Amino acid sequence: MIQRIDHLGIAVRSLDETVKYYEKALGLKCERLEEVASQKVKTAFFDVGGTHIELLEPTSPDSPIAAFLEKRGEGIHHVAFATDDIGAQLGEAKNAGVKLIHEVPFEGAAGKLVAFLHPKSTYGVLTEFCAPKDGAASHH
């Protein structure tokens, strides 16, 4: 079951500049910076009432975020839903005819298990499911 929006992923060209905006103009505090080498991205997290804003800066020109910035420019990249069973959630989406980018969840930022649904199947919104690693039952 989807429990809440876990985070909104926002593609940015520079974490340094963008973090300053979130801190100075919005008064939010950057909780942590983390590099996710597997995704070729640096992230900064802000807690906004329990939902997070995840800023994503590419660390390499062949990063998926670099491609997104090239095509679409800076802005909202994905919506992530927290689920208590990522395997079942993926199965449900697949049964509903959604194209999965990841059939099998992998480790993303914040030590969570994550998987993405293809935006061509989700009306243009890159959609992520995420679950804590320990509570991530997987059904195949």
OpenMM code with the backbone's topology and positions (N, CA, C; nanometers):
from openmm import Vec3, app, unit

residues = "MET ILE GLN ARG ILE ASP HIS LEU GLY ILE ALA VAL ARG SER LEU ASP GLU THR VAL LYS TYR TYR GLU LYS ALA LEU GLY LEU LYS CYS GLU ARG LEU GLU GLU VAL ALA SER GLN LYS VAL LYS THR ALA PHE PHE ASP VAL GLY GLY THR HIS ILE GLU LEU LEU GLU PRO THR SER PRO ASP SER PRO ILE ALA ALA PHE LEU GLU LYS ARG GLY GLU GLY ILE HIS HIS VAL ALA PHE ALA THR ASP ASP ILE GLY ALA GLN LEU GLY GLU ALA LYS ASN ALA GLY VAL LYS LEU ILE HIS GLU VAL PRO PHE GLU GLY ALA ALA GLY LYS LEU VAL ALA PHE LEU HIS PRO LYS SER THR TYR GLY VAL LEU THR GLU PHE CYS ALA PRO LYS ASP GLY ALA ALA SER HIS HIS".split()
positions = [
    Vec3(0.0829, -0.1201, 0.0000),
    Vec3(0.0000, 0.0000, 0.0000),
    Vec3(0.0869, 0.1258, 0.0000),
    Vec3(0.0483, 0.2210, -0.0821),
    Vec3(0.1162, 0.3507, -0.0790),
    Vec3(0.0733, 0.4217, 0.0490),
    Vec3(0.1708, 0.4752, 0.1210),
    Vec3(0.1426, 0.5387, 0.2499),
    Vec3(0.1407, 0.6903, 0.2416),
    Vec3(0.2299, 0.7465, 0.1598),
    Vec3(0.2388, 0.8925, 0.1508),
    Vec3(0.3343, 0.9268, 0.0370),
    Vec3(0.3438, 1.0551, 0.0048),
    Vec3(0.4508, 1.0987, -0.0846),
    Vec3(0.5768, 1.1048, 0.0002),
    Vec3(0.6770, 1.0268, -0.0386),
    Vec3(0.8025, 1.0239, 0.0355),
    Vec3(0.8857, 1.1468, 0.0008),
    Vec3(0.9026, 1.1708, -0.1303),
    Vec3(0.9785, 1.2889, -0.1717),
    Vec3(0.9462, 1.3286, -0.3145),
    Vec3(0.9809, 1.4536, -0.3451),
    Vec3(0.9771, 1.5042, -0.4814),
    Vec3(1.1205, 1.5217, -0.5252),
    Vec3(1.1568, 1.4613, -0.6365),
    Vec3(1.2919, 1.4749, -0.6894),
    Vec3(1.2964, 1.5907, -0.7870),
    Vec3(1.3926, 1.6808, -0.7690),
    Vec3(1.4039, 1.7995, -0.8527),
    Vec3(1.5435, 1.8032, -0.9139),
    Vec3(1.5486, 1.8062, -1.0469),
    Vec3(1.6764, 1.8097, -1.1183),
    Vec3(1.7314, 1.9512, -1.1178),
    Vec3(1.8584, 1.9662, -1.0786),
    Vec3(1.9226, 2.0976, -1.0745),
    Vec3(2.0626, 2.0892, -1.1365),
    Vec3(2.1099, 2.2025, -1.1855),
    Vec3(2.2460, 2.2052, -1.2432),
    Vec3(2.3516, 2.2187, -1.1341),
    Vec3(2.3187, 2.2899, -1.0265),
    Vec3(2.4167, 2.3131, -0.9194),
    Vec3(2.3508, 2.2994, -0.7824),
    Vec3(2.3948, 2.1995, -0.7050),
    Vec3(2.3435, 2.1845, -0.5687),
    Vec3(2.3813, 2.3068, -0.4852),
    Vec3(2.5047, 2.3540, -0.5010),
    Vec3(2.5506, 2.4682, -0.4210),
    Vec3(2.4527, 2.5849, -0.4318),
    Vec3(2.4215, 2.6229, -0.5556),
    Vec3(2.3304, 2.7366, -0.5764),
    Vec3(2.1899, 2.7060, -0.5268),
    Vec3(2.1417, 2.5878, -0.5589),
    Vec3(2.0025, 2.5549, -0.5277),
    Vec3(1.9812, 2.5390, -0.3775),
    Vec3(2.0772, 2.4762, -0.3094),
    Vec3(2.0667, 2.4608, -0.1641),
    Vec3(2.0567, 2.5988, -0.0979),
    Vec3(2.1356, 2.6940, -0.1471),
    Vec3(2.1298, 2.8309, -0.0928),
    Vec3(1.9888, 2.8879, -0.1057),
    Vec3(1.9262, 2.8672, -0.2214),
    Vec3(1.7900, 2.9172, -0.2414),
    Vec3(1.6934, 2.8553, -0.1396),
    Vec3(1.6984, 2.7225, -0.1246),
    Vec3(1.6061, 2.6557, -0.0320),
    Vec3(1.6296, 2.7012, 0.1115),
    Vec3(1.7563, 2.7271, 0.1470),
    Vec3(1.7869, 2.7684, 0.2843),
    Vec3(1.7558, 2.9158, 0.3066),
    Vec3(1.8017, 3.0019, 0.2151),
    Vec3(1.7880, 3.1467, 0.2382),
    Vec3(1.6487, 3.1987, 0.2026),
    Vec3(1.5962, 3.1593, 0.0865),
    Vec3(1.4678, 3.2144, 0.0420),
    Vec3(1.3499, 3.1421, 0.1065),
    Vec3(1.3648, 3.0133, 0.1317),
    Vec3(1.2522, 2.9374, 0.1872),
    Vec3(1.2684, 2.9069, 0.3354),
    Vec3(1.3900, 2.9251, 0.3881),
    Vec3(1.4112, 2.9014, 0.5310),
    Vec3(1.4141, 2.7548, 0.5683),
    Vec3(1.4389, 2.6665, 0.4704),
    Vec3(1.4483, 2.5234, 0.5010),
    Vec3(1.5932, 2.4887, 0.5319),
    Vec3(1.6132, 2.3750, 0.5968),
    Vec3(1.7490, 2.3357, 0.6325),
    Vec3(1.7857, 2.2079, 0.5578),
    Vec3(1.9025, 2.2115, 0.4941),
    Vec3(1.9490, 2.0925, 0.4244),
    Vec3(1.9852, 1.9867, 0.5283),
    Vec3(1.9159, 1.8730, 0.5246),
    Vec3(1.9381, 1.7663, 0.6223),
    Vec3(2.0655, 1.6896, 0.5927),
    Vec3(2.0869, 1.6591, 0.4636),
    Vec3(2.2087, 1.5857, 0.4301),
    Vec3(2.2360, 1.5916, 0.2805),
    Vec3(2.3635, 1.5740, 0.2488),
    Vec3(2.4087, 1.5614, 0.1108),
    Vec3(2.4550, 1.4175, 0.0951),
    Vec3(2.4252, 1.3593, -0.0202),
    Vec3(2.4646, 1.2202, -0.0411),
    Vec3(2.4918, 1.1989, -0.1888),
    Vec3(2.5997, 1.1279, -0.2187),
    Vec3(2.6253, 1.0908, -0.3571),
    Vec3(2.5768, 0.9485, -0.3788),
    Vec3(2.4975, 0.9278, -0.4850),
    Vec3(2.4534, 0.7927, -0.5214),
    Vec3(2.5291, 0.7562, -0.6492),
    Vec3(2.6422, 0.6890, -0.6296),
    Vec3(2.7332, 0.6607, -0.7406),
    Vec3(2.6644, 0.5805, -0.8507),
    Vec3(2.5781, 0.4852, -0.8114),
    Vec3(2.5120, 0.3986, -0.9102),
    Vec3(2.4245, 0.4794, -1.0055),
    Vec3(2.3717, 0.5935, -0.9586),
    Vec3(2.2844, 0.6767, -1.0410),
    Vec3(2.3569, 0.8001, -1.0960),
    Vec3(2.4879, 0.8109, -1.0640),
    Vec3(2.5706, 0.9247, -1.1106),
    Vec3(2.5056, 1.0573, -1.0744),
    Vec3(2.4761, 1.0687, -0.9438),
    Vec3(2.4039, 1.1866, -0.8979),
    Vec3(2.4449, 1.2223, -0.7552),
    Vec3(2.4457, 1.3533, -0.7263),
    Vec3(2.4610, 1.4030, -0.5893),
    Vec3(2.3248, 1.4538, -0.5466),
    Vec3(2.2865, 1.4257, -0.4227),
    Vec3(2.1541, 1.4656, -0.3759),
    Vec3(2.1649, 1.5516, -0.2497),
    Vec3(2.0668, 1.6392, -0.2325),
    Vec3(2.0518, 1.7165, -0.1089),
    Vec3(1.9063, 1.6995, -0.0661),
    Vec3(1.8855, 1.6731, 0.0630),
    Vec3(1.7507, 1.6480, 0.1139),
    Vec3(1.7052, 1.7572, 0.2101),
    Vec3(1.5792, 1.7970, 0.1938),
    Vec3(1.5127, 1.8922, 0.2831),
    Vec3(1.3843, 1.8276, 0.3323),
    Vec3(1.3594, 1.8362, 0.4626),
    Vec3(1.2364, 1.7829, 0.5206),
    Vec3(1.1329, 1.8946, 0.5241),
    Vec3(1.0193, 1.8707, 0.4591),
    Vec3(0.9103, 1.9682, 0.4605),
    Vec3(0.7877, 1.8978, 0.5187),
    Vec3(0.7758, 1.9026, 0.6502),
    Vec3(0.6619, 1.8402, 0.7172),
    Vec3(0.6528, 1.6904, 0.6946),
    Vec3(0.7668, 1.6239, 0.6865),
    Vec3(0.7654, 1.4783, 0.6726),
    Vec3(0.7789, 1.4306, 0.5290),
    Vec3(0.7515, 1.5188, 0.4342),
    Vec3(0.7782, 1.4879, 0.2926),
    Vec3(0.9107, 1.5549, 0.2601),
    Vec3(0.9930, 1.4900, 0.1795),
    Vec3(1.1231, 1.5479, 0.1484),
    Vec3(1.1284, 1.6060, 0.0081),
    Vec3(1.2117, 1.7068, -0.0052),
    Vec3(1.2520, 1.7567, -0.1361),
    Vec3(1.3907, 1.6980, -0.1580),
    Vec3(1.4106, 1.6308, -0.2709),
    Vec3(1.5409, 1.5736, -0.3045),
    Vec3(1.5934, 1.6475, -0.4278),
    Vec3(1.6984, 1.7270, -0.4079),
    Vec3(1.7614, 1.7952, -0.5209),
    Vec3(1.8626, 1.6993, -0.5825),
    Vec3(1.8657, 1.6928, -0.7152),
    Vec3(1.9511, 1.5973, -0.7859),
    Vec3(2.0429, 1.6710, -0.8821),
    Vec3(2.1728, 1.6591, -0.8604),
    Vec3(2.2707, 1.7190, -0.9514),
    Vec3(2.3516, 1.6060, -1.0159),
    Vec3(2.3627, 1.6050, -1.1492),
    Vec3(2.4393, 1.4979, -1.2144),
    Vec3(2.5878, 1.5072, -1.1802),
    Vec3(2.6535, 1.3925, -1.1661),
    Vec3(2.7976, 1.3916, -1.1397),
    Vec3(2.8743, 1.3556, -1.2663),
    Vec3(2.8006, 1.3282, -1.3745),
    Vec3(2.8643, 1.2857, -1.4980),
    Vec3(2.7726, 1.3182, -1.6150),
    Vec3(2.8286, 1.3487, -1.7320),
    Vec3(2.7452, 1.3837, -1.8484),
    Vec3(2.6541, 1.2688, -1.8932),
    Vec3(2.6870, 1.1441, -1.8551),
    Vec3(2.5996, 1.0332, -1.8954),
    Vec3(2.5043, 0.9915, -1.7833),
    Vec3(2.4908, 1.0783, -1.6829),
    Vec3(2.3933, 1.0550, -1.5767),
    Vec3(2.2525, 1.0752, -1.6324),
    Vec3(2.1548, 0.9941, -1.5857),
    Vec3(2.0156, 1.0154, -1.6288),
    Vec3(1.9677, 1.1586, -1.5996),
    Vec3(2.0182, 1.2184, -1.4913),
    Vec3(1.9787, 1.3554, -1.4572),
    Vec3(2.0372, 1.4546, -1.5578),
    Vec3(2.1594, 1.4296, -1.6048),
    Vec3(2.2202, 1.5170, -1.7066),
    Vec3(2.1351, 1.5146, -1.8334),
    Vec3(2.0898, 1.3961, -1.8719),
    Vec3(2.0050, 1.3827, -1.9915),
    Vec3(1.8741, 1.4581, -1.9726),
    Vec3(1.8155, 1.4477, -1.8540),
    Vec3(1.6908, 1.5172, -1.8232),
    Vec3(1.7096, 1.6690, -1.8331),
    Vec3(1.8179, 1.7201, -1.7732),
    Vec3(1.8455, 1.8650, -1.7758),
    Vec3(1.8638, 1.9136, -1.9192),
    Vec3(1.9324, 1.8331, -1.9991),
    Vec3(1.9578, 1.8657, -2.1388),
    Vec3(1.8254, 1.8802, -2.2147),
    Vec3(1.7347, 1.7872, -2.1882),
    Vec3(1.6076, 1.7809, -2.2618),
    Vec3(1.5020, 1.8754, -2.2051),
    Vec3(1.4903, 1.8779, -2.0730),
    Vec3(1.3778, 1.9462, -2.0099),
    Vec3(1.4171, 2.0695, -1.9288),
    Vec3(1.5461, 2.0806, -1.8949),
    Vec3(1.5875, 2.1896, -1.8072),
    Vec3(1.5629, 2.1541, -1.6611),
    Vec3(1.5926, 2.2474, -1.5725),
    Vec3(1.5750, 2.2223, -1.4296),
    Vec3(1.4259, 2.2126, -1.3969),
    Vec3(1.3948, 2.1341, -1.2957),
    Vec3(1.2555, 2.1246, -1.2522),
    Vec3(1.2239, 1.9889, -1.1927),
    Vec3(1.0959, 1.9649, -1.1683),
    Vec3(1.0546, 1.8401, -1.1042),
    Vec3(1.0894, 1.7222, -1.1939),
    Vec3(1.1589, 1.6257, -1.1361),
    Vec3(1.2083, 1.5092, -1.2092),
    Vec3(1.1239, 1.3860, -1.1793),
    Vec3(1.0903, 1.3645, -1.0519),
    Vec3(1.0070, 1.2484, -1.0188),
    Vec3(0.9294, 1.2700, -0.8896),
    Vec3(0.8250, 1.1886, -0.8745),
    Vec3(0.7475, 1.1833, -0.7505),
    Vec3(0.7699, 1.0447, -0.6922),
    Vec3(0.8069, 1.0397, -0.5642),
    Vec3(0.8331, 0.9116, -0.4988),
    Vec3(0.7269, 0.8842, -0.3932),
    Vec3(0.6663, 0.7667, -0.4047),
    Vec3(0.5661, 0.7236, -0.3078),
    Vec3(0.6269, 0.6212, -0.2136),
    Vec3(0.6089, 0.6421, -0.0837),
    Vec3(0.6515, 0.5437, 0.0155),
    Vec3(0.5492, 0.4313, 0.0163),
    Vec3(0.5981, 0.3082, 0.0156),
    Vec3(0.5098, 0.1922, 0.0191),
    Vec3(0.5594, 0.0947, 0.1248),
    Vec3(0.4680, 0.0170, 0.1810),
    Vec3(0.5101, -0.0820, 0.2808),
    Vec3(0.5453, -0.2149, 0.2148),
    Vec3(0.5234, -0.2260, 0.0837),
    Vec3(0.5610, -0.3490, 0.0131),
    Vec3(0.5924, -0.3173, -0.1319),
    Vec3(0.7183, -0.2902, -0.1576),
    Vec3(0.7585, -0.2434, -0.2902),
    Vec3(0.7380, -0.3512, -0.3964),
    Vec3(0.7596, -0.4766, -0.3597),
    Vec3(0.7398, -0.5866, -0.4551),
    Vec3(0.5952, -0.5959, -0.5002),
    Vec3(0.5041, -0.5918, -0.4044),
    Vec3(0.3611, -0.6001, -0.4361),
    Vec3(0.3178, -0.4779, -0.5164),
    Vec3(0.3718, -0.3623, -0.4812),
    Vec3(0.3367, -0.2381, -0.5492),
    Vec3(0.3777, -0.2445, -0.6967),
    Vec3(0.4976, -0.2958, -0.7228),
    Vec3(0.5457, -0.3106, -0.8606),
    Vec3(0.4581, -0.4095, -0.9366),
    Vec3(0.4220, -0.5185, -0.8695),
    Vec3(0.3368, -0.6199, -0.9320),
    Vec3(0.2020, -0.5621, -0.9709),
    Vec3(0.1451, -0.4826, -0.8810),
    Vec3(0.0147, -0.4204, -0.9040),
    Vec3(0.0208, -0.3263, -1.0245),
    Vec3(0.1275, -0.2447, -1.0298),
    Vec3(0.1445, -0.1501, -1.1402),
    Vec3(0.1590, -0.2265, -1.2723),
    Vec3(0.2399, -0.3324, -1.2683),
    Vec3(0.2634, -0.4128, -1.3889),
    Vec3(0.1327, -0.4769, -1.4369),
    Vec3(0.0555, -0.5309, -1.3430),
    Vec3(-0.0737, -0.5925, -1.3776),
    Vec3(-0.1701, -0.4914, -1.4376),
    Vec3(-0.1523, -0.3647, -1.4012),
    Vec3(-0.2387, -0.2590, -1.4542),
    Vec3(-0.1881, -0.2093, -1.5900),
    Vec3(-0.0833, -0.2742, -1.6420),
    Vec3(-0.0343, -0.2400, -1.7748),
    Vec3(0.0741, -0.1324, -1.7769),
    Vec3(0.1286, -0.1001, -1.6601),
    Vec3(0.2329, 0.0021, -1.6531),
    Vec3(0.3680, -0.0588, -1.6890),
    Vec3(0.4451, 0.0164, -1.7680),
    Vec3(0.5809, -0.0280, -1.8035),
    Vec3(0.6735, 0.0056, -1.6875),
    Vec3(0.7404, -0.0951, -1.6341),
    Vec3(0.8335, -0.0745, -1.5238),
    Vec3(0.9730, -0.0469, -1.5799),
    Vec3(1.0426, 0.0509, -1.5231),
    Vec3(1.1838, 0.0695, -1.5576),
    Vec3(1.2655, -0.0346, -1.4816),
    Vec3(1.2259, -0.0620, -1.3582),
    Vec3(1.2947, -0.1624, -1.2759),
    Vec3(1.1957, -0.2680, -1.2303),
    Vec3(1.2161, -0.3921, -1.2732),
    Vec3(1.1324, -0.5036, -1.2254),
    Vec3(1.1737, -0.5389, -1.0826),
    Vec3(1.3033, -0.5179, -1.0546),
    Vec3(1.3586, -0.5537, -0.9239),
    Vec3(1.4096, -0.4264, -0.8570),
    Vec3(1.3660, -0.3997, -0.7332),
    Vec3(1.4113, -0.2802, -0.6622),
    Vec3(1.5625, -0.2831, -0.6398),
    Vec3(1.6229, -0.1645, -0.6313),
    Vec3(1.7661, -0.1542, -0.6041),
    Vec3(1.7861, -0.0504, -0.4944),
    Vec3(1.9080, -0.0440, -0.4406),
    Vec3(1.9326, 0.0502, -0.3320),
    Vec3(1.9538, 0.1912, -0.3850),
    Vec3(1.8723, 0.2834, -0.3356),
    Vec3(1.8829, 0.4229, -0.3761),
    Vec3(1.9371, 0.5070, -0.2621),
    Vec3(1.9098, 0.6367, -0.2662),
    Vec3(1.9559, 0.7270, -0.1602),
    Vec3(1.8893, 0.6895, -0.0284),
    Vec3(1.9513, 0.7301, 0.0810),
    Vec3(1.8969, 0.7117, 0.2161),
    Vec3(1.8800, 0.5643, 0.2513),
    Vec3(1.9540, 0.4762, 0.1828),
    Vec3(1.9497, 0.3334, 0.2147),
    Vec3(1.8142, 0.2696, 0.1904),
    Vec3(1.7332, 0.3310, 0.1052),
    Vec3(1.6013, 0.2742, 0.0765),
    Vec3(1.6086, 0.1861, -0.0476),
    Vec3(1.5147, 0.0938, -0.0578),
    Vec3(1.4968, 0.0184, -0.1808),
    Vec3(1.4037, 0.0996, -0.2694),
    Vec3(1.4412, 0.1136, -0.3961),
    Vec3(1.3626, 0.1961, -0.4873),
    Vec3(1.3439, 0.1267, -0.6216),
    Vec3(1.2397, 0.1675, -0.6933),
    Vec3(1.2158, 0.1212, -0.8300),
    Vec3(1.1303, 0.2262, -0.8991),
    Vec3(1.1487, 0.2380, -1.0312),
    Vec3(1.0798, 0.3431, -1.1061),
    Vec3(0.9838, 0.2863, -1.2102),
    Vec3(0.8767, 0.3615, -1.2340),
    Vec3(0.7797, 0.3312, -1.3393),
    Vec3(0.8066, 0.4254, -1.4557),
    Vec3(0.7877, 0.3768, -1.5769),
    Vec3(0.8209, 0.4563, -1.6949),
    Vec3(0.7196, 0.5688, -1.7170),
    Vec3(0.7710, 0.6931, -1.7388),
    Vec3(0.6794, 0.8069, -1.7550),
    Vec3(0.5847, 0.7942, -1.8748),
    Vec3(0.6196, 0.7125, -1.9741),
    Vec3(0.5273, 0.6921, -2.0867),
    Vec3(0.4015, 0.6180, -2.0423),
    Vec3(0.4119, 0.5456, -1.9300),
    Vec3(0.2962, 0.4718, -1.8773),
    Vec3(0.2260, 0.5455, -1.7647),
    Vec3(0.2822, 0.6573, -1.7197),
    Vec3(0.2291, 0.7250, -1.6012),
    Vec3(0.1884, 0.8690, -1.6321),
    Vec3(0.1505, 0.8924, -1.7574),
    Vec3(0.1028, 1.0245, -1.7983),
    Vec3(0.2072, 1.1327, -1.7732),
    Vec3(0.3345, 1.0985, -1.8045),
    Vec3(0.4398, 1.1988, -1.8038),
    Vec3(0.5115, 1.2208, -1.6721),
    Vec3(0.4719, 1.1499, -1.5669),
    Vec3(0.5364, 1.1692, -1.4369),
    Vec3(0.6240, 1.0480, -1.4050),
    Vec3(0.7558, 1.0676, -1.4054),
    Vec3(0.8452, 0.9601, -1.3617),
    Vec3(0.8084, 0.9299, -1.2164),
    Vec3(0.7707, 0.8051, -1.1900),
    Vec3(0.7166, 0.7672, -1.0596),
    Vec3(0.8079, 0.6660, -0.9934),
    Vec3(0.8395, 0.6928, -0.8678),
    Vec3(0.9273, 0.6046, -0.7907),
    Vec3(0.8481, 0.5445, -0.6763),
    Vec3(0.8733, 0.4166, -0.6488),
    Vec3(0.8272, 0.3546, -0.5247),
    Vec3(0.9502, 0.3410, -0.4368),
    Vec3(0.9366, 0.3656, -0.3074),
    Vec3(1.0495, 0.3417, -0.2178),
    Vec3(1.0004, 0.2804, -0.0874),
    Vec3(1.0877, 0.2011, -0.0289),
    Vec3(1.0558, 0.1310, 0.0956),
    Vec3(1.1840, 0.1175, 0.1762),
    Vec3(1.1699, 0.1161, 0.3094),
    Vec3(1.2895, 0.0904, 0.3902),
    Vec3(1.3428, -0.0486, 0.3565),
    Vec3(1.4754, -0.0646, 0.3607),
    Vec3(1.5349, -0.1933, 0.3228),
    Vec3(1.4825, -0.3084, 0.4058),
    Vec3(1.4666, -0.2878, 0.5362),
    Vec3(1.4247, -0.3987, 0.6231),
    Vec3(1.2811, -0.4430, 0.5960),
    Vec3(1.1919, -0.3470, 0.5617),
    Vec3(1.0522, -0.3838, 0.5422),
    Vec3(1.0181, -0.4086, 0.3974),
    Vec3(1.1161, -0.4519, 0.3180),
    Vec3(1.0931, -0.4610, 0.1746),
    Vec3(1.0686, -0.6045, 0.1296),
    Vec3(0.9526, -0.6552, 0.1621),
    Vec3(0.9158, -0.7883, 0.1132),
    Vec3(0.9064, -0.7815, -0.0389),
    Vec3(0.9510, -0.8828, -0.1049),
    Vec3(0.9487, -0.8812, -0.2512),
    Vec3(0.8736, -1.0020, -0.3029),
    Vec3(0.7781, -0.9780, -0.3919),
    Vec3(0.7001, -1.0880, -0.4498),
    Vec3(0.7296, -1.0958, -0.5967),
    Vec3(0.7620, -1.2132, -0.6461),
    Vec3(0.7886, -1.2260, -0.7905),
    Vec3(0.6837, -1.3143, -0.8549),
] * unit.nanometer
topology = app.Topology()
chain = topology.addChain("A")
for resn in residues:
    res = topology.addResidue(resn, chain)
    for name in ("N", "CA", "C"):
        topology.addAtom(name, app.Element.getBySymbol(name[0]), res)
